[in-house]
C-alpha cells in the first residue's frame, strides 16, 4: 500500500497548486499499463472537475528504454540506466523496486536493489526486543521514547531494517489485469501492522475482529485503486475509527533475521481474564457448558443423519 496511498496525495497537491495558479491542465508520466494512471487521474478529476490531463508516455506508447535514452540524450539526470533499469518509488511507509529482470518471476533479486533492509545473513546477530505503545490505534512510542508519526516510522525503519525485517516479494495483480512481479521494502510498516493486529486481538470482541477483517479488505481495495474520495471509504473509516478508540496499550516483540515474534501485549481494554481462562480456577463453572455443547451443531448433525438414512 505504500505506493498506492502516495498517489492521492500527489494528485491533491497538484490540484492545490493548480487552483492557486488558476490552471486546469495537467501532465503525468504514467504508462498505460500501471495503476498510477487510475489513482492520479481520479484524484485530479475529483478535485478539478474540468481538468485536462495529458499522458505522453501512454499516448505515444513509449517504452522505459526510450525514456532512458531520451534522458541520456538531453542530459537529464536520472538514477536508472539500461543495465540497471530499476523503477523505484519511495516514501516514509515503503519503497518499491521493479523493472528490468525483476519482472521475471523466477529471477532472484540482487542485493543491490535493497537500501532499507539488510539480508537475513547480514542482519543483526542477536535478536532485538522492542515495545510499541499505541493510543487510539496509532503508535505513539517505541521503547518508551515518544515521537511524531513520521519520527516513529523513520526510527522503526532503521530498527527493523537492521534486523532484516520488511522485504516483500509478490506477484501483484494490477488493475489492468496484468500480473507483475514487485519487490518492496517496508520495515516499519511490517512491524507496526503486526503489533497493531496483536493488540486488536486482545481488545476487540470476536465479532468485531471478524467483521473488521472484511472492512479492512474493502478499505484496502479502495485505497489500492486510488479511490481516496469514495463515499464507501468514508463509511468504512467511520467503523474503523470507532474500533480504534480501544486499541490502546503496548506490544512487545522480538526481531531476528527477518522474523517478527510477538512475545507480549497489555492493554487497559484487554478482554482477557486470567481467572476465567485459567485451567486452574473454578470461577468459570465448567458444568454449565454441558447443555450448550450437547446441542452445538444440531442442524449439521441432523443433516448428516438424514444423509445416511436416505441412501
Secondary structure, 3 states (H helix, E strand, C coil): CCCHHHHHHHHHHHHHHHHHHCCCEEECCCCCCCCHHHHHHHHHHHHCCCCEEECHHHHCCCCHHHHHHHHHHCCCCCCCCCCCCCEEEEECCEEEEECHHHHCCCCCCCHHHCCCCCCCCCCCCCCEEEEEEEECCEEEEECCEECCHHHHHHHHHHHHHHCCCCEEEEEEECCCCCEEEEEEECHHHHHHHHHHHHHHHHHCCHHHHHHHHHHHHHHHHHHHCCCCCCHHHHHHHHHHHHHHCCCCEEEEEEEECCEEEEEEEECCCCCCCHHHHCCCCCCCCHHHHHHHHHHCCHHHHHHHHHHHHCC
